[in-house]
Amino acid sequence: MSVRAVIDTNVLVSSFLSKNPNSPTVRIANALLDGRFTPVYSRGMIDEYVDVLGRDYLNLQAAQVEELIGHLKTSGEEVVPAESNENFPDPDDKVFFCTALADDAHLVTGNMKHYPPANFVVTPAQFCELLGI
């Protein structure tokens, strides 16, 4: 069975901005494009990706952002987020947690403190270890 994962926006931002091709976030983005895991997403997540990755101050190439989001949607699986009564420091993060919860998927984030403690919430380095990349 394929590893399933919800990728937090901060991981994608870091992968685009990293100057280190061996950073965990870059390896995760490459693994996504190479089909090394099944991305799990919800409509709210896609909205958040488009909003954040399109911000002018990040100066990201629109074609690269569109390619990554397009690939995620065509190779991934859309789910309806589960309900959760947990509190989140940033309410925009709730959709990522609830999407992972709905699918029993990993939630990969560089901001562990933004999520309640849960065994499915992992750092990029931990996810790379899990994938063996």
C-alpha positions as CSV (number, residue, x, y, z in Angstrom):
1,M,0.0,0.0,0.0
2,S,1.2,3.4,-0.9
3,V,2.2,6.0,1.7
4,R,-0.5,8.7,1.9
5,A,0.3,12.2,3.0
6,V,-1.2,15.7,3.4
7,I,1.5,18.3,2.7
8,D,1.2,21.5,4.6
9,T,1.7,24.7,2.6
10,N,4.8,25.6,4.5
11,V,6.5,22.5,3.2
12,L,5.7,23.6,-0.4
13,V,6.9,27.1,0.2
14,S,10.1,25.9,1.6
15,S,10.7,23.5,-1.3
16,F,10.3,26.4,-3.7
17,L,12.6,28.8,-1.7
18,S,15.3,26.3,-0.7
19,K,18.7,26.7,-2.2
20,N,19.6,23.2,-1.0
21,P,18.6,20.5,-3.4
22,N,19.0,17.9,-0.6
23,S,16.7,19.6,1.9
24,P,13.9,17.5,3.2
25,T,11.3,19.8,1.7
26,V,12.9,19.7,-1.8
27,R,13.1,15.9,-1.6
28,I,9.4,15.7,-0.6
29,A,8.4,17.9,-3.6
30,N,10.5,15.7,-5.9
31,A,9.0,12.6,-4.4
32,L,5.5,14.1,-5.0
33,L,6.4,14.7,-8.7
34,D,7.9,11.2,-9.0
35,G,4.9,9.5,-7.5
36,R,6.7,8.1,-4.4
37,F,3.6,8.7,-2.2
38,T,-0.1,9.5,-2.7
39,P,-0.9,13.1,-2.0
40,V,-4.2,13.5,-0.2
41,Y,-6.0,16.9,-0.4
42,S,-9.2,18.7,0.0
43,R,-10.7,21.7,-1.7
44,G,-9.9,24.0,1.2
45,M,-6.2,22.9,1.0
46,I,-6.0,23.7,-2.7
47,D,-7.5,27.2,-2.0
48,E,-4.9,27.7,0.7
49,Y,-2.1,26.6,-1.7
50,V,-3.2,28.9,-4.4
51,D,-3.6,31.8,-2.0
52,V,-0.2,31.4,-0.3
53,L,1.9,30.3,-3.2
54,G,0.6,33.1,-5.3
55,R,1.7,35.9,-2.9
56,D,3.8,38.4,-4.6
57,Y,6.4,38.7,-1.9
58,L,7.3,35.0,-2.4
59,N,8.2,35.7,-6.0
60,L,7.5,32.1,-7.1
61,Q,7.2,31.2,-10.7
62,A,3.5,30.8,-11.5
63,A,4.1,28.0,-14.0
64,Q,6.0,25.9,-11.4
65,V,3.3,26.5,-8.8
66,E,0.6,25.5,-11.3
67,E,2.6,22.4,-12.3
68,L,2.9,21.2,-8.7
69,I,-0.7,21.9,-7.7
70,G,-1.9,20.3,-11.0
71,H,0.2,17.2,-10.4
72,L,-1.0,17.0,-6.8
73,K,-4.6,17.0,-8.0
74,T,-4.1,14.5,-10.9
75,S,-2.0,12.0,-8.9
76,G,-3.6,12.6,-5.5
77,E,-6.9,11.8,-3.9
78,E,-9.4,14.4,-2.9
79,V,-11.2,13.7,0.4
80,V,-13.7,15.6,2.6
81,P,-12.1,16.8,5.8
82,A,-13.1,15.1,9.0
83,E,-14.5,17.1,11.9
84,S,-12.3,18.1,14.8
85,N,-12.9,20.1,18.0
86,E,-9.2,20.8,18.4
87,N,-8.0,24.4,18.6
88,F,-5.5,25.7,16.1
89,P,-3.2,28.8,16.6
90,D,-3.8,29.5,12.9
91,P,-7.4,28.6,11.8
92,D,-6.1,28.1,8.2
93,D,-4.2,25.0,9.4
94,K,-7.3,23.1,10.6
95,V,-8.2,22.0,7.0
96,F,-4.8,20.2,6.7
97,F,-5.2,18.4,10.0
98,C,-8.8,17.4,9.3
99,T,-8.0,16.2,5.8
100,A,-5.2,13.9,7.1
101,L,-7.6,12.8,9.9
102,A,-10.3,11.9,7.3
103,D,-7.9,9.6,5.4
104,D,-5.6,8.2,8.0
105,A,-2.8,9.9,6.2
106,H,0.4,11.6,7.4
107,L,0.4,15.3,7.8
108,V,3.8,16.7,6.8
109,T,4.6,20.1,8.3
110,G,7.5,22.3,9.2
111,N,5.3,23.9,12.0
112,M,4.6,21.2,14.5
113,K,3.6,23.7,17.1
114,H,0.6,24.7,14.9
115,Y,-1.0,21.3,15.3
116,P,-2.3,19.3,18.3
117,P,0.0,16.4,19.2
118,A,-0.9,13.4,17.0
119,N,1.2,10.4,15.8
120,F,0.3,11.2,12.1
121,V,1.8,14.7,12.2
122,V,5.4,14.5,11.1
123,T,8.2,16.8,10.2
124,P,9.6,16.8,6.6
125,A,12.8,15.0,7.9
126,Q,10.6,12.3,9.5
127,F,8.6,11.9,6.3
128,C,11.8,11.6,4.2
129,E,12.9,8.9,6.6
130,L,9.6,7.1,6.2
131,L,9.9,7.2,2.4
132,G,13.5,6.2,2.5
133,I,14.5,9.3,0.5
